[in-house]
Amino acid sequence: MKRDTLRLFPAVTLVMEGTGEYRRVNSVQAATETLLEHWPIEDGEEYLSAIRVCLDAMMGVVHPDAAREALIKAAAEAGVPVMQ
């Protein structure tokens, strides 16, 4: 069975520390990629929770907006500025 991993939500823009790069995230797929490949820390309660919520959202267990909210909480935990 093919999963809809894109799963769109209202965009947030993250200002990534160190590089000053802006990342516009508007889907569960982009949120997951950002957390796994571009995140400045590799631990933290909100970070791990965000990964779990994103995976659940990919599988359709939770609404994509839950992944967005989890990403925002993980960003606060990691000190990553969020522009909404």
PDB file with one MODEL, atoms N, CA, C and O in Angstrom:
MODEL        1
ATOM      1  N   MET A   1       0.839  -1.163   0.000  1.00  0.00           N
ATOM      2  CA  MET A   1       0.000   0.000   0.000  1.00  0.00           C
ATOM      3  C   MET A   1       0.897   1.243   0.000  1.00  0.00           C
ATOM      4  O   MET A   1       1.837   1.329   0.790  1.00  0.00           O
ATOM      5  N   LYS A   2       0.612   2.193  -0.873  1.00  0.00           N
ATOM      6  CA  LYS A   2       1.373   3.426  -0.959  1.00  0.00           C
ATOM      7  C   LYS A   2       0.861   4.424   0.075  1.00  0.00           C
ATOM      8  O   LYS A   2      -0.347   4.622   0.211  1.00  0.00           O
ATOM      9  N   ARG A   3       1.775   5.044   0.794  1.00  0.00           N
ATOM     10  CA  ARG A   3       1.443   6.037   1.800  1.00  0.00           C
ATOM     11  C   ARG A   3       1.624   7.432   1.226  1.00  0.00           C
ATOM     12  O   ARG A   3       2.512   7.658   0.404  1.00  0.00           O
ATOM     13  N   ASP A   4       0.785   8.368   1.658  1.00  0.00           N
ATOM     14  CA  ASP A   4       0.916   9.761   1.275  1.00  0.00           C
ATOM     15  C   ASP A   4       1.833  10.419   2.295  1.00  0.00           C
ATOM     16  O   ASP A   4       1.367  10.920   3.318  1.00  0.00           O
ATOM     17  N   THR A   5       3.141  10.419   2.022  1.00  0.00           N
ATOM     18  CA  THR A   5       4.097  10.951   2.982  1.00  0.00           C
ATOM     19  C   THR A   5       4.242  12.463   2.888  1.00  0.00           C
ATOM     20  O   THR A   5       4.818  13.079   3.785  1.00  0.00           O
ATOM     21  N   LEU A   6       3.733  13.072   1.824  1.00  0.00           N
ATOM     22  CA  LEU A   6       3.852  14.522   1.680  1.00  0.00           C
ATOM     23  C   LEU A   6       3.020  15.224   2.746  1.00  0.00           C
ATOM     24  O   LEU A   6       3.559  16.045   3.489  1.00  0.00           O
ATOM     25  N   ARG A   7       1.734  14.931   2.846  1.00  0.00           N
ATOM     26  CA  ARG A   7       0.820  15.430   3.869  1.00  0.00           C
ATOM     27  C   ARG A   7       1.085  16.899   4.221  1.00  0.00           C
ATOM     28  O   ARG A   7       1.869  17.188   5.124  1.00  0.00           O
ATOM     29  N   LEU A   8       0.451  17.801   3.529  1.00  0.00           N
ATOM     30  CA  LEU A   8       0.680  19.241   3.679  1.00  0.00           C
ATOM     31  C   LEU A   8       0.092  19.829   4.953  1.00  0.00           C
ATOM     32  O   LEU A   8      -0.900  19.330   5.484  1.00  0.00           O
ATOM     33  N   PHE A   9       0.724  20.904   5.439  1.00  0.00           N
ATOM     34  CA  PHE A   9       0.216  21.698   6.549  1.00  0.00           C
ATOM     35  C   PHE A   9       0.651  23.148   6.335  1.00  0.00           C
ATOM     36  O   PHE A   9       1.510  23.402   5.490  1.00  0.00           O
ATOM     37  N   PRO A  10       0.077  24.117   7.082  1.00  0.00           N
ATOM     38  CA  PRO A  10       0.483  25.511   6.923  1.00  0.00           C
ATOM     39  C   PRO A  10       1.990  25.675   7.162  1.00  0.00           C
ATOM     40  O   PRO A  10       2.529  25.159   8.141  1.00  0.00           O
ATOM     41  N   ALA A  11       2.646  26.381   6.279  1.00  0.00           N
ATOM     42  CA  ALA A  11       4.108  26.483   6.303  1.00  0.00           C
ATOM     43  C   ALA A  11       4.636  27.213   7.527  1.00  0.00           C
ATOM     44  O   ALA A  11       4.018  28.141   8.049  1.00  0.00           O
ATOM     45  N   VAL A  12       5.799  26.758   7.960  1.00  0.00           N
ATOM     46  CA  VAL A  12       6.609  27.466   8.945  1.00  0.00           C
ATOM     47  C   VAL A  12       8.004  27.607   8.341  1.00  0.00           C
ATOM     48  O   VAL A  12       8.439  26.766   7.554  1.00  0.00           O
ATOM     49  N   THR A  13       8.691  28.668   8.713  1.00  0.00           N
ATOM     50  CA  THR A  13      10.061  28.868   8.249  1.00  0.00           C
ATOM     51  C   THR A  13      10.977  28.802   9.455  1.00  0.00           C
ATOM     52  O   THR A  13      10.767  29.493  10.451  1.00  0.00           O
ATOM     53  N   LEU A  14      11.985  27.969   9.353  1.00  0.00           N
ATOM     54  CA  LEU A  14      12.952  27.786  10.432  1.00  0.00           C
ATOM     55  C   LEU A  14      14.249  28.488  10.052  1.00  0.00           C
ATOM     56  O   LEU A  14      14.681  28.425   8.901  1.00  0.00           O
ATOM     57  N   VAL A  15      14.865  29.154  11.019  1.00  0.00           N
ATOM     58  CA  VAL A  15      16.166  29.778  10.805  1.00  0.00           C
ATOM     59  C   VAL A  15      17.192  28.845  11.448  1.00  0.00           C
ATOM     60  O   VAL A  15      17.329  28.802  12.670  1.00  0.00           O
ATOM     61  N   MET A  16      17.899  28.113  10.620  1.00  0.00           N
ATOM     62  CA  MET A  16      18.809  27.093  11.118  1.00  0.00           C
ATOM     63  C   MET A  16      20.071  27.742  11.682  1.00  0.00           C
ATOM     64  O   MET A  16      20.710  28.559  11.018  1.00  0.00           O
ATOM     65  N   GLU A  17      20.421  27.373  12.901  1.00  0.00           N
ATOM     66  CA  GLU A  17      21.588  27.923  13.587  1.00  0.00           C
ATOM     67  C   GLU A  17      22.874  27.542  12.850  1.00  0.00           C
ATOM     68  O   GLU A  17      22.949  26.507  12.187  1.00  0.00           O
ATOM     69  N   GLY A  18      23.843  28.375  12.982  1.00  0.00           N
ATOM     70  CA  GLY A  18      25.145  28.094  12.381  1.00  0.00           C
ATOM     71  C   GLY A  18      25.218  28.522  10.927  1.00  0.00           C
ATOM     72  O   GLY A  18      26.086  29.310  10.551  1.00  0.00           O
ATOM     73  N   THR A  19      24.313  28.006  10.110  1.00  0.00           N
ATOM     74  CA  THR A  19      24.344  28.317   8.681  1.00  0.00           C
ATOM     75  C   THR A  19      23.538  29.563   8.351  1.00  0.00           C
ATOM     76  O   THR A  19      23.769  30.196   7.321  1.00  0.00           O
ATOM     77  N   GLY A  20      22.595  29.921   9.212  1.00  0.00           N
ATOM     78  CA  GLY A  20      21.714  31.046   8.922  1.00  0.00           C
ATOM     79  C   GLY A  20      20.745  30.737   7.801  1.00  0.00           C
ATOM     80  O   GLY A  20      20.060  31.625   7.295  1.00  0.00           O
ATOM     81  N   GLU A  21      20.692  29.482   7.417  1.00  0.00           N
ATOM     82  CA  GLU A  21      19.818  29.025   6.327  1.00  0.00           C
ATOM     83  C   GLU A  21      18.354  29.068   6.775  1.00  0.00           C
ATOM     84  O   GLU A  21      18.022  28.727   7.911  1.00  0.00           O
ATOM     85  N   TYR A  22      17.507  29.487   5.866  1.00  0.00           N
ATOM     86  CA  TYR A  22      16.062  29.450   6.108  1.00  0.00           C
ATOM     87  C   TYR A  22      15.511  28.182   5.479  1.00  0.00           C
ATOM     88  O   TYR A  22      15.799  27.886   4.319  1.00  0.00           O
ATOM     89  N   ARG A  23      14.724  27.437   6.234  1.00  0.00           N
ATOM     90  CA  ARG A  23      14.074  26.234   5.708  1.00  0.00           C
ATOM     91  C   ARG A  23      12.577  26.420   5.826  1.00  0.00           C
ATOM     92  O   ARG A  23      12.042  26.551   6.927  1.00  0.00           O
ATOM     93  N   ARG A  24      11.905  26.433   4.689  1.00  0.00           N
ATOM     94  CA  ARG A  24      10.445  26.520   4.666  1.00  0.00           C
ATOM     95  C   ARG A  24       9.908  25.093   4.689  1.00  0.00           C
ATOM     96  O   ARG A  24      10.204  24.284   3.809  1.00  0.00           O
ATOM     97  N   VAL A  25       9.120  24.809   5.703  1.00  0.00           N
ATOM     98  CA  VAL A  25       8.602  23.449   5.903  1.00  0.00           C
ATOM     99  C   VAL A  25       7.080  23.515   5.834  1.00  0.00           C
ATOM    100  O   VAL A  25       6.446  24.224   6.615  1.00  0.00           O
ATOM    101  N   ASN A  26       6.495  22.766   4.887  1.00  0.00           N
ATOM    102  CA  ASN A  26       5.036  22.791   4.726  1.00  0.00           C
ATOM    103  C   ASN A  26       4.440  21.407   4.517  1.00  0.00           C
ATOM    104  O   ASN A  26       3.318  21.270   4.029  1.00  0.00           O
ATOM    105  N   SER A  27       5.205  20.379   4.892  1.00  0.00           N
ATOM    106  CA  SER A  27       4.681  19.019   4.758  1.00  0.00           C
ATOM    107  C   SER A  27       5.315  18.113   5.809  1.00  0.00           C
ATOM    108  O   SER A  27       6.369  18.415   6.370  1.00  0.00           O
ATOM    109  N   VAL A  28       4.649  17.013   6.050  1.00  0.00           N
ATOM    110  CA  VAL A  28       5.181  16.029   6.993  1.00  0.00           C
ATOM    111  C   VAL A  28       6.508  15.490   6.479  1.00  0.00           C
ATOM    112  O   VAL A  28       7.441  15.289   7.256  1.00  0.00           O
ATOM    113  N   GLN A  29       6.597  15.257   5.190  1.00  0.00           N
ATOM    114  CA  GLN A  29       7.837  14.747   4.598  1.00  0.00           C
ATOM    115  C   GLN A  29       8.983  15.734   4.834  1.00  0.00           C
ATOM    116  O   GLN A  29      10.071  15.324   5.239  1.00  0.00           O
ATOM    117  N   ALA A  30       8.757  17.024   4.588  1.00  0.00           N
ATOM    118  CA  ALA A  30       9.797  18.032   4.791  1.00  0.00           C
ATOM    119  C   ALA A  30      10.161  18.165   6.269  1.00  0.00           C
ATOM    120  O   ALA A  30      11.330  18.356   6.603  1.00  0.00           O
ATOM    121  N   ALA A  31       9.177  18.068   7.147  1.00  0.00           N
ATOM    122  CA  ALA A  31       9.448  18.145   8.586  1.00  0.00           C
ATOM    123  C   ALA A  31      10.328  16.978   9.026  1.00  0.00           C
ATOM    124  O   ALA A  31      11.288  17.161   9.775  1.00  0.00           O
ATOM    125  N   THR A  32       9.997  15.793   8.560  1.00  0.00           N
ATOM    126  CA  THR A  32      10.772  14.606   8.915  1.00  0.00           C
ATOM    127  C   THR A  32      12.202  14.721   8.404  1.00  0.00           C
ATOM    128  O   THR A  32      13.152  14.439   9.134  1.00  0.00           O
ATOM    129  N   GLU A  33      12.353  15.135   7.156  1.00  0.00           N
ATOM    130  CA  GLU A  33      13.688  15.310   6.572  1.00  0.00           C
ATOM    131  C   GLU A  33      14.487  16.352   7.356  1.00  0.00           C
ATOM    132  O   GLU A  33      15.671  16.154   7.630  1.00  0.00           O
ATOM    133  N   THR A  34      13.850  17.443   7.708  1.00  0.00           N
ATOM    134  CA  THR A  34      14.528  18.494   8.458  1.00  0.00           C
ATOM    135  C   THR A  34      14.999  17.975   9.817  1.00  0.00           C
ATOM    136  O   THR A  34      16.134  18.225  10.222  1.00  0.00           O
ATOM    137  N   LEU A  35      14.136  17.262  10.508  1.00  0.00           N
ATOM    138  CA  LEU A  35      14.496  16.720  11.820  1.00  0.00           C
ATOM    139  C   LEU A  35      15.633  15.706  11.735  1.00  0.00           C
ATOM    140  O   LEU A  35      16.543  15.721  12.564  1.00  0.00           O
ATOM    141  N   LEU A  36      15.582  14.836  10.747  1.00  0.00           N
ATOM    142  CA  LEU A  36      16.564  13.760  10.659  1.00  0.00           C
ATOM    143  C   LEU A  36      17.885  14.164  10.019  1.00  0.00           C
ATOM    144  O   LEU A  36      18.926  13.592  10.343  1.00  0.00           O
ATOM    145  N   GLU A  37      17.859  15.142   9.113  1.00  0.00           N
ATOM    146  CA  GLU A  37      19.071  15.457   8.354  1.00  0.00           C
ATOM    147  C   GLU A  37      19.662  16.841   8.627  1.00  0.00           C
ATOM    148  O   GLU A  37      20.834  17.071   8.332  1.00  0.00           O
ATOM    149  N   HIS A  38      18.878  17.765   9.183  1.00  0.00           N
ATOM    150  CA  HIS A  38      19.356  19.137   9.307  1.00  0.00           C
ATOM    151  C   HIS A  38      19.232  19.708  10.715  1.00  0.00           C
ATOM    152  O   HIS A  38      19.499  20.891  10.923  1.00  0.00           O
ATOM    153  N   TRP A  39      18.835  18.897  11.674  1.00  0.00           N
ATOM    154  CA  TRP A  39      18.560  19.413  13.013  1.00  0.00           C
ATOM    155  C   TRP A  39      19.859  19.639  13.770  1.00  0.00           C
ATOM    156  O   TRP A  39      20.785  18.836  13.651  1.00  0.00           O
ATOM    157  N   PRO A  40      19.948  20.729  14.555  1.00  0.00           N
ATOM    158  CA  PRO A  40      21.206  21.046  15.237  1.00  0.00           C
ATOM    159  C   PRO A  40      21.514  20.156  16.450  1.00  0.00           C
ATOM    160  O   PRO A  40      22.659  20.112  16.900  1.00  0.00           O
ATOM    161  N   ILE A  41      20.522  19.457  16.978  1.00  0.00           N
ATOM    162  CA  ILE A  41      20.759  18.547  18.101  1.00  0.00           C
ATOM    163  C   ILE A  41      20.186  17.175  17.738  1.00  0.00           C
ATOM    164  O   ILE A  41      19.312  17.058  16.879  1.00  0.00           O
ATOM    165  N   GLU A  42      20.691  16.156  18.401  1.00  0.00           N
ATOM    166  CA  GLU A  42      20.221  14.803  18.105  1.00  0.00           C
ATOM    167  C   GLU A  42      19.560  14.140  19.298  1.00  0.00           C
ATOM    168  O   GLU A  42      19.451  12.916  19.359  1.00  0.00           O
ATOM    169  N   ASP A  43      19.121  14.950  20.241  1.00  0.00           N
ATOM    170  CA  ASP A  43      18.401  14.403  21.382  1.00  0.00           C
ATOM    171  C   ASP A  43      17.439  15.460  21.892  1.00  0.00           C
ATOM    172  O   ASP A  43      17.319  16.542  21.317  1.00  0.00           O
ATOM    173  N   GLY A  44      16.779  15.143  22.946  1.00  0.00           N
ATOM    174  CA  GLY A  44      15.788  16.049  23.507  1.00  0.00           C
ATOM    175  C   GLY A  44      14.411  15.417  23.410  1.00  0.00           C
ATOM    176  O   GLY A  44      14.079  14.749  22.431  1.00  0.00           O
ATOM    177  N   GLU A  45      13.628  15.641  24.438  1.00  0.00           N
ATOM    178  CA  GLU A  45      12.291  15.040  24.517  1.00  0.00           C
ATOM    179  C   GLU A  45      11.391  15.498  23.369  1.00  0.00           C
ATOM    180  O   GLU A  45      10.719  14.679  22.742  1.00  0.00           O
ATOM    181  N   GLU A  46      11.376  16.798  23.095  1.00  0.00           N
ATOM    182  CA  GLU A  46      10.512  17.317  22.032  1.00  0.00           C
ATOM    183  C   GLU A  46      10.999  16.867  20.651  1.00  0.00           C
ATOM    184  O   GLU A  46      10.192  16.598  19.762  1.00  0.00           O
ATOM    185  N   TYR A  47      12.301  16.788  20.479  1.00  0.00           N
ATOM    186  CA  TYR A  47      12.875  16.305  19.214  1.00  0.00           C
ATOM    187  C   TYR A  47      12.422  14.871  18.923  1.00  0.00           C
ATOM    188  O   TYR A  47      11.930  14.571  17.836  1.00  0.00           O
ATOM    189  N   LEU A  48      12.596  14.004  19.905  1.00  0.00           N
ATOM    190  CA  LEU A  48      12.201  12.603  19.719  1.00  0.00           C
ATOM    191  C   LEU A  48      10.694  12.474  19.528  1.00  0.00           C
ATOM    192  O   LEU A  48      10.235  11.662  18.724  1.00  0.00           O
ATOM    193  N   SER A  49       9.938  13.258  20.253  1.00  0.00           N
ATOM    194  CA  SER A  49       8.484  13.254  20.097  1.00  0.00           C
ATOM    195  C   SER A  49       8.098  13.704  18.692  1.00  0.00           C
ATOM    196  O   SER A  49       7.208  13.117  18.076  1.00  0.00           O
ATOM    197  N   ALA A  50       8.758  14.736  18.186  1.00  0.00           N
ATOM    198  CA  ALA A  50       8.449  15.242  16.843  1.00  0.00           C
ATOM    199  C   ALA A  50       8.705  14.180  15.777  1.00  0.00           C
ATOM    200  O   ALA A  50       7.927  14.051  14.832  1.00  0.00           O
ATOM    201  N   ILE A  51       9.774  13.431  15.921  1.00  0.00           N
ATOM    202  CA  ILE A  51      10.042  12.361  14.957  1.00  0.00           C
ATOM    203  C   ILE A  51       8.928  11.325  15.009  1.00  0.00           C
ATOM    204  O   ILE A  51       8.446  10.887  13.964  1.00  0.00           O
ATOM    205  N   ARG A  52       8.515  10.929  16.202  1.00  0.00           N
ATOM    206  CA  ARG A  52       7.432   9.941  16.335  1.00  0.00           C
ATOM    207  C   ARG A  52       6.130  10.460  15.724  1.00  0.00           C
ATOM    208  O   ARG A  52       5.440   9.734  15.009  1.00  0.00           O
ATOM    209  N   VAL A  53       5.800  11.723  16.010  1.00  0.00           N
ATOM    210  CA  VAL A  53       4.563  12.298  15.479  1.00  0.00           C
ATOM    211  C   VAL A  53       4.628  12.387  13.949  1.00  0.00           C
ATOM    212  O   VAL A  53       3.640  12.107  13.270  1.00  0.00           O
ATOM    213  N   CYS A  54       5.766  12.767  13.417  1.00  0.00           N
ATOM    214  CA  CYS A  54       5.911  12.833  11.954  1.00  0.00           C
ATOM    215  C   CYS A  54       5.715  11.454  11.313  1.00  0.00           C
ATOM    216  O   CYS A  54       5.047  11.329  10.287  1.00  0.00           O
ATOM    217  N   LEU A  55       6.290  10.446  11.914  1.00  0.00           N
ATOM    218  CA  LEU A  55       6.110   9.090  11.376  1.00  0.00           C
ATOM    219  C   LEU A  55       4.648   8.661  11.461  1.00  0.00           C
ATOM    220  O   LEU A  55       4.129   8.037  10.536  1.00  0.00           O
ATOM    221  N   ASP A  56       3.989   8.991  12.558  1.00  0.00           N
ATOM    222  CA  ASP A  56       2.563   8.691  12.689  1.00  0.00           C
ATOM    223  C   ASP A  56       1.748   9.445  11.642  1.00  0.00           C
ATOM    224  O   ASP A  56       0.795   8.904  11.080  1.00  0.00           O
ATOM    225  N   ALA A  57       2.126  10.692  11.384  1.00  0.00           N
ATOM    226  CA  ALA A  57       1.414  11.481  10.378  1.00  0.00           C
ATOM    227  C   ALA A  57       1.612  10.903   8.977  1.00  0.00           C
ATOM    228  O   ALA A  57       0.688  10.915   8.164  1.00  0.00           O
ATOM    229  N   MET A  58       2.798  10.403   8.698  1.00  0.00           N
ATOM    230  CA  MET A  58       3.042   9.752   7.403  1.00  0.00           C
ATOM    231  C   MET A  58       2.135   8.547   7.205  1.00  0.00           C
ATOM    232  O   MET A  58       1.679   8.262   6.098  1.00  0.00           O
ATOM    233  N   MET A  59       1.886   7.850   8.302  1.00  0.00           N
ATOM    234  CA  MET A  59       1.058   6.645   8.237  1.00  0.00           C
ATOM    235  C   MET A  59      -0.429   6.966   8.308  1.00  0.00           C
ATOM    236  O   MET A  59      -1.262   6.070   8.174  1.00  0.00           O
ATOM    237  N   GLY A  60      -0.772   8.239   8.519  1.00  0.00           N
ATOM    238  CA  GLY A  60      -2.172   8.633   8.591  1.00  0.00           C
ATOM    239  C   GLY A  60      -2.802   8.423   9.946  1.00  0.00           C
ATOM    240  O   GLY A  60      -4.023   8.502  10.080  1.00  0.00           O
ATOM    241  N   VAL A  61      -1.984   8.153  10.964  1.00  0.00           N
ATOM    242  CA  VAL A  61      -2.497   7.916  12.316  1.00  0.00           C
ATOM    243  C   VAL A  61      -2.913   9.228  12.972  1.00  0.00           C
ATOM    244  O   VAL A  61      -3.889   9.272  13.721  1.00  0.00           O
ATOM    245  N   VAL A  62      -2.167  10.302  12.688  1.00  0.00           N
ATOM    246  CA  VAL A  62      -2.490  11.626  13.230  1.00  0.00           C
ATOM    247  C   VAL A  62      -2.563  12.623  12.076  1.00  0.00           C
ATOM    248  O   VAL A  62      -2.034  12.368  10.994  1.00  0.00           O
ATOM    249  N   HIS A  63      -3.211  13.744  12.308  1.00  0.00           N
ATOM    250  CA  HIS A  63      -3.367  14.791  11.306  1.00  0.00           C
ATOM    251  C   HIS A  63      -2.011  15.475  11.058  1.00  0.00           C
ATOM    252  O   HIS A  63      -1.207  15.577  11.985  1.00  0.00           O
ATOM    253  N   PRO A  64      -1.744  15.938   9.849  1.00  0.00           N
ATOM    254  CA  PRO A  64      -0.485  16.635   9.564  1.00  0.00           C
ATOM    255  C   PRO A  64      -0.230  17.832  10.479  1.00  0.00           C
ATOM    256  O   PRO A  64       0.924  18.145  10.772  1.00  0.00           O
ATOM    257  N   ASP A  65      -1.282  18.502  10.931  1.00  0.00           N
ATOM    258  CA  ASP A  65      -1.094  19.642  11.829  1.00  0.00           C
ATOM    259  C   ASP A  65      -0.412  19.232  13.135  1.00  0.00           C
ATOM    260  O   ASP A  65       0.263  20.050  13.761  1.00  0.00           O
ATOM    261  N   ALA A  66      -0.580  17.988  13.547  1.00  0.00           N
ATOM    262  CA  ALA A  66       0.100  17.501  14.754  1.00  0.00           C
ATOM    263  C   ALA A  66       1.614  17.475  14.525  1.00  0.00           C
ATOM    264  O   ALA A  66       2.385  17.771  15.438  1.00  0.00           O
ATOM    265  N   ALA A  67       2.034  17.126  13.325  1.00  0.00           N
ATOM    266  CA  ALA A  67       3.458  17.125  12.991  1.00  0.00           C
ATOM    267  C   ALA A  67       3.997  18.550  12.993  1.00  0.00           C
ATOM    268  O   ALA A  67       5.109  18.795  13.463  1.00  0.00           O
ATOM    269  N   ARG A  68       3.221  19.482  12.475  1.00  0.00           N
ATOM    270  CA  ARG A  68       3.621  20.895  12.467  1.00  0.00           C
ATOM    271  C   ARG A  68       3.830  21.397  13.891  1.00  0.00           C
ATOM    272  O   ARG A  68       4.845  22.026  14.189  1.00  0.00           O
ATOM    273  N   GLU A  69       2.882  21.122  14.758  1.00  0.00           N
ATOM    274  CA  GLU A  69       2.985  21.565  16.151  1.00  0.00           C
ATOM    275  C   GLU A  69       4.172  20.910  16.854  1.00  0.00           C
ATOM    276  O   GLU A  69       4.866  21.560  17.635  1.00  0.00           O
ATOM    277  N   ALA A  70       4.405  19.639  16.584  1.00  0.00           N
ATOM    278  CA  ALA A  70       5.537  18.944  17.188  1.00  0.00           C
ATOM    279  C   ALA A  70       6.858  19.529  16.700  1.00  0.00           C
ATOM    280  O   ALA A  70       7.806  19.647  17.475  1.00  0.00           O
ATOM    281  N   LEU A  71       6.927  19.898  15.422  1.00  0.00           N
ATOM    282  CA  LEU A  71       8.127  20.524  14.870  1.00  0.00           C
ATOM    283  C   LEU A  71       8.393  21.862  15.556  1.00  0.00           C
ATOM    284  O   LEU A  71       9.538  22.173  15.884  1.00  0.00           O
ATOM    285  N   ILE A  72       7.356  22.644  15.772  1.00  0.00           N
ATOM    286  CA  ILE A  72       7.504  23.943  16.433  1.00  0.00           C
ATOM    287  C   ILE A  72       7.997  23.767  17.873  1.00  0.00           C
ATOM    288  O   ILE A  72       8.842  24.533  18.336  1.00  0.00           O
ATOM    289  N   LYS A  73       7.481  22.774  18.571  1.00  0.00           N
ATOM    290  CA  LYS A  73       7.941  22.503  19.944  1.00  0.00           C
ATOM    291  C   LYS A  73       9.406  22.054  19.953  1.00  0.00           C
ATOM    292  O   LYS A  73      10.180  22.455  20.822  1.00  0.00           O
ATOM    293  N   ALA A  74       9.772  21.223  18.984  1.00  0.00           N
ATOM    294  CA  ALA A  74      11.162  20.769  18.892  1.00  0.00           C
ATOM    295  C   ALA A  74      12.083  21.941  18.582  1.00  0.00           C
ATOM    296  O   ALA A  74      13.203  22.010  19.086  1.00  0.00           O
ATOM    297  N   ALA A  75      11.607  22.856  17.755  1.00  0.00           N
ATOM    298  CA  ALA A  75      12.407  24.036  17.427  1.00  0.00           C
ATOM    299  C   ALA A  75      12.635  24.895  18.666  1.00  0.00           C
ATOM    300  O   ALA A  75      13.741  25.388  18.886  1.00  0.00           O
ATOM    301  N   ALA A  76      11.599  25.077  19.469  1.00  0.00           N
ATOM    302  CA  ALA A  76      11.744  25.847  20.712  1.00  0.00           C
ATOM    303  C   ALA A  76      12.761  25.187  21.626  1.00  0.00           C
ATOM    304  O   ALA A  76      13.602  25.861  22.220  1.00  0.00           O
ATOM    305  N   GLU A  77      12.683  23.877  21.735  1.00  0.00           N
ATOM    306  CA  GLU A  77      13.621  23.132  22.574  1.00  0.00           C
ATOM    307  C   GLU A  77      15.054  23.304  22.098  1.00  0.00           C
ATOM    308  O   GLU A  77      15.965  23.429  22.915  1.00  0.00           O
ATOM    309  N   ALA A  78      15.267  23.313  20.779  1.00  0.00           N
ATOM    310  CA  ALA A  78      16.606  23.379  20.200  1.00  0.00           C
ATOM    311  C   ALA A  78      17.107  24.811  20.000  1.00  0.00           C
ATOM    312  O   ALA A  78      18.251  25.019  19.594  1.00  0.00           O
ATOM    313  N   GLY A  79      16.250  25.797  20.286  1.00  0.00           N
ATOM    314  CA  GLY A  79      16.659  27.188  20.087  1.00  0.00           C
ATOM    315  C   GLY A  79      16.670  27.594  18.622  1.00  0.00           C
ATOM    316  O   GLY A  79      17.398  28.506  18.231  1.00  0.00           O
ATOM    317  N   VAL A  80      15.873  26.926  17.821  1.00  0.00           N
ATOM    318  CA  VAL A  80      15.749  27.252  16.394  1.00  0.00           C
ATOM    319  C   VAL A  80      14.609  28.247  16.219  1.00  0.00           C
ATOM    320  O   VAL A  80      13.457  27.913  16.496  1.00  0.00           O
ATOM    321  N   PRO A  81      14.908  29.469  15.763  1.00  0.00           N
ATOM    322  CA  PRO A  81      13.850  30.451  15.565  1.00  0.00           C
ATOM    323  C   PRO A  81      12.839  30.002  14.498  1.00  0.00           C
ATOM    324  O   PRO A  81      13.210  29.435  13.470  1.00  0.00           O
ATOM    325  N   VAL A  82      11.574  30.265  14.764  1.00  0.00           N
ATOM    326  CA  VAL A  82      10.488  29.886  13.860  1.00  0.00           C
ATOM    327  C   VAL A  82       9.766  31.148  13.411  1.00  0.00           C
ATOM    328  O   VAL A  82       9.392  31.988  14.230  1.00  0.00           O
ATOM    329  N   MET A  83       9.573  31.271  12.099  1.00  0.00           N
ATOM    330  CA  MET A  83       8.763  32.353  11.534  1.00  0.00           C
ATOM    331  C   MET A  83       7.514  31.701  10.952  1.00  0.00           C
ATOM    332  O   MET A  83       7.610  30.787  10.133  1.00  0.00           O
ATOM    333  N   GLN A  84       6.332  32.176  11.380  1.00  0.00           N
ATOM    334  CA  GLN A  84       5.099  31.556  10.908  1.00  0.00           C
ATOM    335  C   GLN A  84       4.355  32.482   9.969  1.00  0.00           C
ATOM    336  O   GLN A  84       3.288  32.128   9.469  1.00  0.00           O
TER     337      GLN A  84
ENDMDL
END
